[in-house]
Structure formats: C-alpha cells, structure tokens
Amino acid sequence: EGEKGSKKSKACVTVGIIGYPNVGKSSILNTLKRSRAVGVSPRPGFTTSLQEVVLDKSVRLIDSPGVVFDDSSDAGGGGKGGSLS
C-alpha cells in the first residue's frame, strides 16, 4: 500500500477560550488540564495576556483575557470597537 497510508497526521488543534471577564475561562482550562495550569482569581481582569497550555500532543488551549465591547464607540454595530480588559 505504500508509506503514505501508514503515516500519522502530526496536526495540532489549537482551541481559544474567549468570553466576558470573570466568567470562568481560566477555570475551564484548568479543569480540562486537570491541574493548575493558569492562575485564577475572583477579581475581573486577572488574566492580562494570552496563555498557551498544551493539553496533549495534539491539542493546545489558549486562555485569553476577558473581552468587553464598548457600546458608545460602535453605535453602528459594525463589529469594531472591541477592547480587551
């Protein structure tokens, strides 16, 4: 059959966890990892930058800071005006 059929795919899936501040994004990541991979706090804005955690050899998780949309700067609903908090 040849070597092409016997090679395994080395693709890695990267999953980003995004959402509003203080809703449990980091806690979900820690639960999936089954360890304290990233810090958590009851204080909104604790996660200040993207954090990458390797779940296994084919899955990586990205924890992100909370996303807050400023309604006053985007009255037209064009999708711009989002800011990270």
C-alpha positions in Angstrom: 0.0 0.0 0.0 3.0 2.4 0.4 4.2 4.6 3.2 1.6 7.3 2.6 -1.2 5.3 4.1 0.7 4.4 7.3 1.9 7.9 8.3 0.0 9.5 11.1 -1.1 13.1 10.9 1.0 15.4 13.1 -1.6 18.2 13.0 -2.2 20.0 16.3 -5.5 21.6 17.1 -5.4 24.9 18.9 -8.6 26.0 20.8 -9.0 29.5 22.1 -11.2 30.2 25.1 -12.7 33.7 24.9 -15.6 35.4 26.7 -16.6 38.2 29.1 -14.4 38.9 32.1 -14.7 36.8 35.2 -16.9 34.0 33.8 -14.6 31.0 34.3 -12.4 30.8 31.2 -9.3 30.0 33.2 -11.1 27.6 35.4 -12.4 25.6 32.4 -8.8 25.4 31.1 -7.6 24.2 34.5 -10.4 21.6 34.6 -9.5 20.2 31.2 -5.8 20.1 32.1 -6.6 18.5 35.5 -4.1 20.8 37.2 -3.5 24.4 38.0 -2.0 25.3 34.6 -3.1 29.0 34.7 -3.8 31.3 37.6 -7.4 32.1 38.6 -8.9 34.9 40.8 -12.3 36.2 41.8 -11.0 39.6 40.6 -12.1 40.5 37.0 -9.1 41.2 34.8 -6.7 38.8 36.4 -5.7 37.2 33.1 -3.9 40.1 31.3 -2.4 38.3 28.3 -2.8 35.2 26.1 -1.6 32.0 27.8 -1.0 28.7 25.9 -1.3 25.4 27.6 -0.5 22.0 26.0 -3.4 19.6 26.8 -1.8 16.7 25.0 0.4 16.1 21.9 -2.4 17.1 19.5 -4.4 19.7 21.5 -3.3 23.2 22.7 -5.5 25.5 24.7 -5.3 29.3 24.6 -6.6 31.3 27.6 -7.4 34.9 26.9 -8.3 38.0 28.9 -11.9 38.9 29.1 -13.4 40.8 26.1 -15.6 43.9 26.7 -17.3 45.7 23.9 -17.7 49.5 24.3 -21.2 50.2 23.0 -20.6 54.0 22.9 -17.9 53.8 20.3 -19.7 51.4 18.0 -23.3 52.7 17.5 -23.5 51.3 14.0 -22.9 47.6 15.1 -20.0 47.2 12.6 -18.1 44.9 14.9 -15.3 47.3 15.6 -14.7 49.0 18.9 -14.0 45.8 21.0 -11.3 46.1 23.6 -9.5 43.7 25.9 -9.8 44.3 29.6 
